[in-house]
Amino acid sequence: MRPSGVRDRCARVLADLGIDGPTSVDRLAEQLSQQRGRPIRLMAHPRLGEMSGFWIGLDDVDTVFYDEALTGLHLEHVIAHELAHIAFGHGYDEVMAPEVLATLFPLLDPSMVRRSLARKEYSEAEEREAEVFASMLLQLSADPTARHLAGLPADTRRRAADLAATFGSRRRDAR
């Protein structure tokens, strides 16, 4: 998929979730949970090894685990990235190691972990989509003008975002 196609798809998902201004990963999780009709939990975990975060879908709840050592924008980006996998319905096809399940869910029968038992490496396109989505969400929330526009009608905020995209940072043009 072309980079502009990925951005367009991410923008549509954000719009479908009703996110068109400053927000947080907690708010994104709430919106996504309402849209899907199932709770999403965000949980810090001390032993994720080489992973910064990942998503596990149980029969009745989705859980995003993230490395408890993460802070600030890195933490927000990791959570937004995992929530993007949920929002886009990115798939699974490979069994997660039983020892990982036992570490994460010592009190649960691994057979209860529906999606984890079929976890896979995401495709390059799915990873790019999740990265772009997370970056767009954080950019939207970090934009200093966004805070000033938060009280305005959605249509006015969209127009301001279009103007900012057109006349904003030159870093993008310098590449």
N, C-alpha and C positions, 0 to 999 in steps of 0.2 A: 504494500500500500504506500502511496506517495506520502511524504511528510505532511503536505497540506490536507490530504485525506485523513490522516491520523488525527491532526488537530481538529478538523471538522467533526469527526466522529466523537472525539473527546468533548468538544463544545456541545454537541447534541445531548450527550449523556448528562453533562452538568446541567443543561437547561431542563432536561426531563426530570432531574432531581430537584428543580426549583432553585438551583444555586446560580445566582447571577451577580453576586457581590461578595464582600468580605465574609468569610466563614471560617470554620475550624474543622479538623478531622473528626472531632466528636459530633459536630453538626452534620457532616457528611455521612457519618455512620448512622445517625438518627434518620436522615432522609432516605438513605439506602435501605435501612431496616423497614421503614414504613412502606416504601415502594415494593419490597419483596415480601412483606408480611411475616417476617421472622426476625428475631433479635440478632444483633451483632454485638459481640463483646470484644473489647480491646484489652489485652492482658500482657503486662510485662512478664518476662521470664528470664531467669538468670543463666540458663544453659542452652543457648541456641547454637553453639558451635560456630561454624563459619557463616551462618545465616544471620541477617539483620532482622528479618521478620518473615512470617508466612501465615497463610490462611488455612484453617481447617473447618470444614463444614460437617457438623453433626446432623442427626436427623431433625432436630428442632432448633438449632442455633448455629450461627457462624461465629467463629472465634479467630481474631487476628492476634497472633502472638508477635511481640517485638522484643528485641534485646533490651533488658532493663538498664544497660549502661548508656543507651542512646539519649541524647538531649537535643533541645532546640529544634532548628530547622531539619537536621538529619532525622530526628525522631518523627517529626511531622511528615516528612517526605516518605519515610519507610511505611508509615501507617497508611498514608494516602495511596501509595503504590499498591499495597495489599488490598485496600478497599476498591481500587480500580479493577483488580482481578475479579472481585465479586461483581462489581457493576457491569463488567463486560461479559461475565459468565465464562471466563477462560477455563479451559477444560483440564481433565486429569486422565492419565492412562497407565500410570506406573505405581506399584505398591510402595508405600512408605515403610521404612524399616521398623519392625516390631519394637526394637529397643528405643527408638525415638518416641513411639507412641507410649511405651511404658514409662519413659521419663516425663513426658508431658501430662499423661493421664494415669497416674499410678493406681487410681481407684476405679477406673473404668475398664470394662471389657473392650478390647480393641475392635471387636466386631461392631460396636456402637458407632465407631468413627467412620461414618459412611464415605465421605469424600476423601479422607486421608488414606484410606486403604486403596485408593486409586489415584494417588497423587503423581504428578509427572513434572518433568522439567517443562516450563512454559516455552513456547516457540519464541523465536527472535521477534516476530511481529507482535506477539502478545506482550512480551517484555517492553518493547518500544512503546506500545500503546499505554501500558501501565505507567511508564516513566513520563510520557508526555502528559497524561492525565494528572499525575501527581504534581508535575511542574506547573501546569496551568492552574491547578487549584491553589497552590502556594503563591504563585505570581498574582493571582486575583486577590488573594487575602493580604499579600504583602504590599500591594500597590498603595502608596501613601494617599493618592487621590481617592482610592476606593473608600477609605474611612470617611472622607469628607462627603462622599456621594451617597453613603448608605441610606440616608433618610429620603432620598429622591425616588420617584416612581421607577419601576423596572425599565421602561422604555428609555427614559433619560439616562439611566446607568448604562444601558447597552450602547447608546449613542456615544457616551463618553468613553466607553471601552473601545469602540471602533476608532474614535479619534486618537486615543492613546496608542492603539496598535499602528495606526497610520503615521502619526507624527512623533511617536515615542522614541525610545532608546535607539541610538545609531549603532550600537554594538552588533546588532543583528545584520546590519548592512555592511559592516566592515569585514565580515567573514569571507 
